[in-house]
Amino acid sequence: MKKITFLILVFLVFVACKETSKKDQESVEKEVVQSVKEDNASEWITLFDGTSMDKWRGYLRDGMPEEWTINNGNLLFTPGDEGGKDIITKDTFTNFILSLEWKISEGGNSGIFWGVHEDENLKVPYNTGPEIQVLDNERHKDAFVNPKFHQAGALYDMIEPMHDVCKPAGEWNHCVLEVNHKTNRGSVTLNGTVICEFPVHGEAWDRMVENSKFKDWEKFGKYQTGHIGLQDHSDKVWYRNIKIKAL
């Protein structure tokens, strides 16, 4: 009798272990499927690969301004007789990592915007979109104003870079902009060094705006979802390898 009871117990343990193993396997499979889904959702999206500008258009325009061209695989802006030829992505983004390279002309100035909202009553992207400065730090006068809110890599007029790691005019700089409203954190990494960190909404953000030139701009920085923009500042500038990843 004891032997039979023992055999029954062994059988029950075997069945239980087998069932547990099956559940564990199913759990692992679900985790793998979920991981694949998350990885796919976080893939880089190419915004400019050197061959096409079809992810971009002019601000308040259907097409691209003729001042923006593809030159040797680079997105080149050559200033014309009139300004106001800023461009924006056709798509909008909320939480993201934006990676690109830029090269500025001697004494030149440009900028990278995010959170841009189009409005016919607002003539330029920076009426709504905060800007990461693109600048020739060696020659442009904005680089020599203290605090250095207008230096390359700065959150324009609000946060100055912690380090000046900008390469000279005519050389490529790699810029990574992260904007995450879920963690309320933004950052700029220039040439491998984190040079700016800042909140992207809330009371701390509002205080930064209040202490800047944008304090009375009703719609500045109000849109968590918006277009990415590149600025016409009447100076020659190049961009390349532009890509973005959702967070």
C-alpha positions as CSV (number, residue, x, y, z in Angstrom):
1,M,0.0,0.0,0.0
2,K,2.8,2.4,1.0
3,K,4.6,1.5,-2.3
4,I,1.4,2.3,-4.3
5,T,1.0,5.6,-2.4
6,F,4.6,6.5,-3.1
7,L,4.2,5.8,-6.8
8,I,1.1,7.9,-7.0
9,L,2.9,10.8,-5.3
10,V,5.8,10.5,-7.8
11,F,3.3,10.6,-10.6
12,L,1.5,13.7,-9.3
13,V,4.9,15.5,-8.8
14,F,5.9,14.6,-12.4
15,V,2.6,15.9,-13.8
16,A,2.9,19.1,-11.7
17,C,6.4,19.7,-12.8
18,K,5.5,19.0,-16.4
19,E,2.6,21.5,-16.1
20,T,4.8,24.1,-14.5
21,S,7.4,23.6,-17.2
22,K,4.7,24.1,-19.8
23,K,3.6,27.3,-18.1
24,D,7.2,28.5,-17.9
25,Q,7.7,27.8,-21.5
26,E,4.5,29.7,-22.5
27,S,5.7,32.6,-20.2
28,V,9.1,32.7,-21.9
29,E,7.5,32.6,-25.4
30,K,5.2,35.5,-24.4
31,E,8.2,37.5,-23.2
32,V,10.1,36.8,-26.4
33,V,7.1,37.9,-28.5
34,Q,6.6,41.0,-26.4
35,S,10.3,41.8,-26.6
36,V,10.2,41.5,-30.4
37,K,7.2,43.8,-30.5
38,E,9.0,46.4,-28.3
39,D,12.1,46.2,-30.4
40,N,10.2,46.7,-33.6
41,A,8.3,49.6,-32.1
42,S,11.6,51.2,-31.2
43,E,13.4,50.9,-34.5
44,W,15.1,53.9,-36.0
45,I,13.2,55.7,-38.7
46,T,15.4,57.4,-41.4
47,L,14.4,61.0,-42.0
48,F,17.2,61.7,-44.5
49,D,19.5,59.1,-46.0
50,G,21.3,61.3,-48.5
51,T,19.1,60.4,-51.5
52,S,15.6,61.7,-50.8
53,M,13.8,64.6,-49.1
54,D,10.4,63.0,-49.1
55,K,10.1,63.0,-45.3
56,W,10.3,66.8,-45.3
57,R,8.4,69.8,-46.5
58,G,8.5,73.6,-46.0
59,Y,6.9,75.1,-42.9
60,L,3.3,76.1,-44.0
61,R,4.2,74.7,-47.5
62,D,3.2,71.5,-49.3
63,G,6.7,71.1,-50.9
64,M,10.3,71.7,-50.2
65,P,11.8,75.2,-50.7
66,E,14.3,75.3,-53.6
67,E,17.0,76.6,-51.2
68,W,17.2,73.0,-49.7
69,T,19.0,70.6,-52.0
70,I,20.8,67.3,-51.9
71,N,24.6,67.8,-52.4
72,N,27.0,64.9,-52.2
73,G,24.6,63.0,-50.0
74,N,24.1,65.9,-47.6
75,L,21.0,68.0,-47.0
76,L,22.3,71.5,-47.9
77,F,20.6,74.8,-47.3
78,T,21.9,77.7,-49.4
79,P,20.3,81.0,-48.5
80,G,18.3,82.8,-51.2
81,D,17.0,86.4,-51.5
82,E,14.2,85.8,-49.0
83,G,14.2,84.1,-45.6
84,G,11.6,82.1,-44.0
85,K,12.5,78.8,-45.7
86,D,12.5,76.6,-42.6
87,I,11.6,73.0,-43.1
88,I,9.7,70.4,-41.0
89,T,9.1,66.7,-41.0
90,K,5.9,65.5,-42.5
91,D,5.3,63.3,-39.4
92,T,5.0,64.4,-35.8
93,F,6.7,63.0,-32.8
94,T,6.2,63.0,-29.0
95,N,8.9,61.0,-27.1
96,F,12.0,60.3,-29.2
97,I,15.7,60.2,-29.7
98,L,16.8,62.3,-32.7
99,S,20.3,61.7,-34.2
100,L,21.9,63.7,-36.9
101,E,25.1,65.4,-38.0
102,W,25.4,69.0,-38.9
103,K,28.1,71.2,-40.4
104,I,27.9,75.0,-40.3
105,S,29.5,77.6,-42.6
106,E,32.0,80.2,-41.2
107,G,30.1,82.6,-39.0
108,G,26.9,80.6,-39.6
109,N,23.8,80.0,-37.6
110,S,21.0,77.5,-37.8
111,G,18.8,75.4,-35.4
112,I,17.0,72.2,-34.8
113,F,13.4,72.4,-33.5
114,W,11.0,70.0,-32.0
115,G,7.4,70.2,-30.9
116,V,6.6,72.5,-33.9
117,H,2.9,73.2,-34.4
118,E,1.8,74.7,-37.7
119,D,-0.5,77.7,-37.6
120,E,-1.1,80.2,-40.4
121,N,-0.9,83.0,-37.8
122,L,2.5,81.8,-36.7
123,K,5.1,82.5,-39.4
124,V,8.1,80.5,-38.2
125,P,8.6,77.2,-36.4
126,Y,10.3,78.8,-33.4
127,N,7.0,80.5,-32.5
128,T,6.1,77.1,-31.0
129,G,9.1,74.8,-31.2
130,P,12.1,75.0,-28.8
131,E,15.4,75.1,-30.5
132,I,18.8,73.4,-30.2
133,Q,21.4,75.8,-31.5
134,V,23.6,75.1,-34.5
135,L,26.4,77.7,-34.5
136,D,30.0,78.5,-35.4
137,N,31.2,79.0,-31.9
138,E,34.5,80.5,-33.0
139,R,33.1,83.4,-35.1
140,H,29.4,84.0,-34.5
141,K,28.7,86.8,-31.9
142,D,26.0,84.7,-30.2
143,A,28.7,82.3,-28.9
144,F,30.4,85.1,-26.8
145,V,27.4,86.3,-24.8
146,N,27.2,85.2,-21.2
147,P,25.5,83.1,-20.1
148,K,26.1,81.0,-23.2
149,F,22.4,80.4,-23.9
150,H,23.0,80.8,-27.7
151,Q,26.1,78.6,-28.1
152,A,26.1,75.5,-30.2
153,G,24.1,72.7,-28.5
154,A,22.3,75.1,-26.2
155,L,18.6,74.9,-25.5
156,Y,18.3,78.3,-27.2
157,D,17.9,81.1,-24.7
158,M,17.1,78.8,-21.8
159,I,19.9,76.3,-21.0
160,E,23.6,76.8,-21.7
161,P,25.9,73.9,-22.6
162,M,28.0,72.4,-19.8
163,H,30.9,71.9,-22.2
164,D,32.0,73.4,-25.5
165,V,32.8,70.4,-27.6
166,C,31.7,71.9,-30.9
167,K,34.0,71.3,-33.8
168,P,35.0,74.3,-36.0
169,A,33.0,75.5,-39.0
170,G,33.3,73.2,-41.9
171,E,33.6,70.1,-39.8
172,W,30.8,67.6,-38.9
173,N,29.2,67.6,-35.4
174,H,27.1,64.6,-34.2
175,C,24.1,65.8,-32.2
176,V,21.7,63.5,-30.3
177,L,18.5,65.1,-28.9
178,E,16.4,63.1,-26.5
179,V,12.9,64.4,-25.5
180,N,10.9,62.2,-23.1
181,H,7.7,63.6,-21.6
182,K,7.1,60.3,-19.8
183,T,10.2,60.9,-17.6
184,N,10.1,64.7,-18.1
185,R,13.7,64.8,-19.3
186,G,15.4,66.3,-22.3
187,S,19.1,66.1,-23.2
188,V,21.6,67.1,-25.8
189,T,24.7,65.0,-26.6
190,L,27.2,66.7,-28.9
191,N,30.1,64.7,-30.3
192,G,29.6,62.0,-27.6
193,T,29.4,64.4,-24.6
194,V,26.2,65.2,-22.7
195,I,26.2,69.0,-22.7
196,C,22.6,69.9,-21.7
197,E,19.9,68.4,-19.6
198,F,16.5,69.9,-18.9
199,P,12.8,69.3,-18.1
200,V,10.4,69.3,-21.0
201,H,7.2,70.3,-19.4
202,G,5.7,71.3,-16.0
203,E,6.6,74.0,-13.5
204,A,10.3,73.7,-14.0
205,W,9.9,74.1,-17.8
206,D,7.5,77.0,-17.3
207,R,10.1,78.8,-15.1
208,M,12.7,78.4,-17.8
209,V,10.4,79.9,-20.4
210,E,9.5,82.7,-18.0
211,N,13.1,83.7,-17.7
212,S,13.7,83.7,-21.5
213,K,12.8,85.8,-24.5
214,F,9.8,83.5,-25.0
215,K,8.0,84.5,-21.8
216,D,5.2,86.3,-23.6
217,W,4.9,83.9,-26.5
218,E,1.5,82.3,-25.9
219,K,2.1,79.0,-27.8
220,F,5.8,78.5,-27.3
221,G,6.7,75.1,-26.0
222,K,3.1,74.1,-25.5
223,Y,2.9,71.1,-27.8
224,Q,4.3,67.8,-26.6
225,T,3.5,66.3,-30.0
226,G,4.9,68.2,-33.0
227,H,7.1,68.3,-36.1
228,I,10.9,68.3,-36.1
229,G,12.3,71.4,-37.9
230,L,15.5,72.7,-39.4
231,Q,16.1,76.4,-39.6
232,D,16.8,78.9,-42.3
233,H,18.9,81.5,-40.6
234,S,20.3,83.0,-43.8
235,D,23.5,81.0,-43.5
236,K,24.8,78.0,-45.4
237,V,24.4,74.7,-43.4
238,W,24.6,71.0,-44.0
239,Y,22.8,68.1,-42.4
240,R,23.1,64.3,-42.9
241,N,22.3,60.9,-41.4
242,I,19.1,62.1,-39.8
243,K,17.2,59.4,-38.0
244,I,14.7,59.2,-35.1
245,K,13.5,56.5,-32.7
246,A,10.3,56.6,-30.6
247,L,10.6,56.1,-26.9
